[in-house]
């Protein structure tokens, strides 16, 4: 059955219905535009979508004290586009910026998408933290964001060596702590504490949640192979997780460390070609969700770790 070209069809093609002859001509043009040139239309739509993606926008906001609502200057925060593909959430990419002298912040060149922003105590060597602020960029700038910071909790404890560990070696030890997940957002920022010759350590600015502790021994030969055997707190062994509550200090944590004797050997395989000249490959060592050290991979792409 032949197509019937109506006034509505003519209007869609940008013309008006003024006679059968012209209608037939418009019908051919309309078929060509809506049918045979659909690829061109798709290309136009694709180019338009590409233009939208390449367009960037700005975000404006302020960091304030949650109690006084006064601006907080010079506080560093992390922000980035939220990834929906990683197992626990997190950032597909991130950056770190400070608030200005008035507590304000301005971020440029952000593409449309879902973002998160939060303050972590270790970024500014302070005791301030914030909950993640989630925001979306669609087709315009975002203004008047407010990030409320709070004073985090403290944690005090002692490292207890199991076996031989000199006071000099103990003084080179560092502990790292983090609440790995904030809601659905995986937070990879840790805070560090040195260990005194008496084994004492302290963390400040801790956000509420399940806190994990681990050792940072990379680059210290005397500490190679050292790991946490268990943690004791309040008469319990919390499987290396300690509940941090808002405004509540944690004291009396005992972290037992021991020297490992195991050896891990491995091979790094490079697929699809070879490494470029001068490439440097590191293998990350981790336990319980933390990277505790790195090993250089030699020219044969093999590696070995003790402990």
WOKATA-V279014 format. One record per residue. N is the residue number from 0. SS is DSSP state (@ for helix, = for strand, . for the rest). OMEGA is omega in whole degrees, 0 to 359 (none if undefined). D_LAST is the distance of its C-alpha to the last C-alpha in whole Angstrom. Layout:
n	ss	omega	d_last
N	SS	OMEGA	D_LAST
N	SS	OMEGA	D_LAST
//
This chain:
n	ss	omega	d_last
0	.	182	81
1	.	177	81
2	.	176	79
3	.	182	81
4	.	185	81
5	.	176	81
6	@	177	82
7	@	177	78
8	@	180	77
9	@	180	79
10	@	179	77
11	@	179	74
12	.	175	75
13	.	180	76
14	.	177	80
15	.	184	83
16	.	186	85
17	.	176	88
18	.	183	89
19	@	183	88
20	@	179	88
21	@	178	86
22	@	179	84
23	@	179	83
24	@	179	82
25	@	178	80
26	@	178	79
27	@	180	78
28	@	181	76
29	@	177	74
30	@	179	73
31	@	183	72
32	@	185	70
33	@	184	69
34	@	189	68
35	@	181	68
36	.	179	66
37	@	178	63
38	@	178	61
39	@	177	62
40	@	179	62
41	@	179	58
42	@	178	58
43	@	178	59
44	@	180	57
45	@	179	54
46	@	179	55
47	@	178	56
48	@	179	53
49	@	178	51
50	@	180	53
51	@	180	52
52	@	182	48
53	@	178	48
54	.	181	50
55	=	185	48
56	=	183	49
57	=	178	48
58	=	179	47
59	=	178	48
60	=	182	47
61	=	175	47
62	=	184	44
63	=	174	46
64	=	184	45
65	.	182	45
66	.	184	47
67	.	184	49
68	.	175	49
69	.	180	50
70	=	180	48
71	.	182	45
72	.	170	44
73	.	179	41
74	.	179	39
75	=	181	36
76	=	177	36
77	=	177	34
78	=	179	36
79	=	178	36
80	=	184	37
81	=	179	36
82	.	177	34
83	.	186	36
84	.	181	33
85	.	187	30
86	.	185	29
87	.	186	29
88	.	180	31
89	.	181	30
90	=	170	32
91	=	172	32
92	=	183	33
93	=	176	33
94	=	179	34
95	=	181	34
96	=	175	38
97	=	168	39
98	.	183	43
99	.	184	46
100	.	178	47
101	.	182	49
102	.	182	46
103	=	173	47
104	=	182	45
105	=	181	46
106	=	181	44
107	=	169	46
108	=	176	45
109	=	178	44
110	=	177	45
111	.	181	46
112	=	179	43
113	=	184	42
114	=	173	40
115	=	182	38
116	=	175	38
117	=	178	36
118	=	175	35
119	.	186	32
120	@	185	32
121	@	181	29
122	@	182	31
123	@	183	34
124	.	180	32
125	.	176	34
126	.	183	34
127	=	175	36
128	=	174	35
129	=	169	37
130	.	177	37
131	.	173	37
132	=	180	40
133	=	177	41
134	=	182	44
135	=	173	45
136	=	180	47
137	.	184	50
138	.	179	53
139	.	178	53
140	.	177	52
141	=	184	50
142	=	173	51
143	=	172	51
144	=	179	47
145	=	178	46
146	=	181	43
147	=	181	43
148	=	180	40
149	=	176	39
150	=	184	38
151	.	180	34
152	=	176	33
153	=	176	31
154	=	179	28
155	=	180	27
156	=	183	24
157	=	173	22
158	=	181	19
159	=	180	18
160	=	171	15
161	=	185	15
162	.	185	14
163	.	175	15
164	.	184	15
165	.	177	18
166	@	179	20
167	@	178	20
168	@	180	16
169	@	181	17
170	@	177	20
171	.	183	18
172	.	173	16
173	=	174	17
174	=	174	17
175	=	182	19
176	=	178	21
177	=	165	23
178	=	191	26
179	.	182	25
180	=	174	28
181	=	188	32
182	.	178	34
183	.	183	33
184	=	177	32
185	=	183	28
186	.	184	27
187	.	183	25
188	.	179	25
189	.	172	23
190	=	186	24
191	=	173	22
192	=	172	22
193	=	179	22
194	.	180	21
195	.	179	23
196	.	175	23
197	.	178	24
198	.	184	21
199	=	176	24
200	=	180	24
201	=	172	26
202	=	177	26
203	=	177	30
204	=	183	32
205	=	178	30
206	.	178	32
207	.	178	32
208	=	179	30
209	=	183	27
210	=	174	25
211	=	177	21
212	=	174	18
213	=	181	15
214	=	172	13
215	=	187	14
216	.	185	11
217	.	176	12
218	.	179	14
219	.	185	13
220	@	182	12
221	@	184	12
222	@	184	10
223	.	180	7
224	.	181	4
225	=	180	7
226	=	178	8
227	=	176	12
228	=	176	13
229	=	180	16
230	=	177	19
231	=	178	23
232	=	178	26
233	.	178	29
234	.	181	29
235	=	173	27
236	.	191	23
237	.	176	24
238	.	176	20
239	.	174	19
240	=	181	23
241	=	181	25
242	=	177	29
243	=	179	30
244	.	183	34
245	.	175	37
246	.	182	38
247	.	179	36
248	.	179	33
249	=	181	30
250	=	174	30
251	=	178	28
252	=	178	24
253	=	181	22
254	=	181	18
255	=	182	16
256	=	180	12
257	=	180	10
258	=	178	7
259	.	180	4
260	.	181	5
261	.	178	5
262	=	176	6
263	=	175	8
264	=	181	11
265	=	181	14
266	=	176	18
267	.	180	20
268	.	178	23
269	.	182	26
270	.	175	29
271	.	180	33
272	.	180	33
273	.	179	30
274	.	177	29
275	.	180	31
276	.	179	31
277	.	180	29
278	.	182	27
279	.	184	23
280	.	177	21
281	=	173	17
282	=	181	15
283	=	175	14
284	=	182	11
285	=	176	12
286	=	177	12
287	.	175	15
288	.	180	17
289	=	168	16
290	=	184	14
291	=	180	12
292	=	182	11
293	=	179	13
294	=	173	12
295	=	173	16
296	.	185	17
297	.	186	19
298	.	180	23
299	.	179	22
300	.	176	20
301	=	180	17
302	=	179	14
303	=	179	10
304	=	175	7
305	=	177	4
306	.	none	0
//
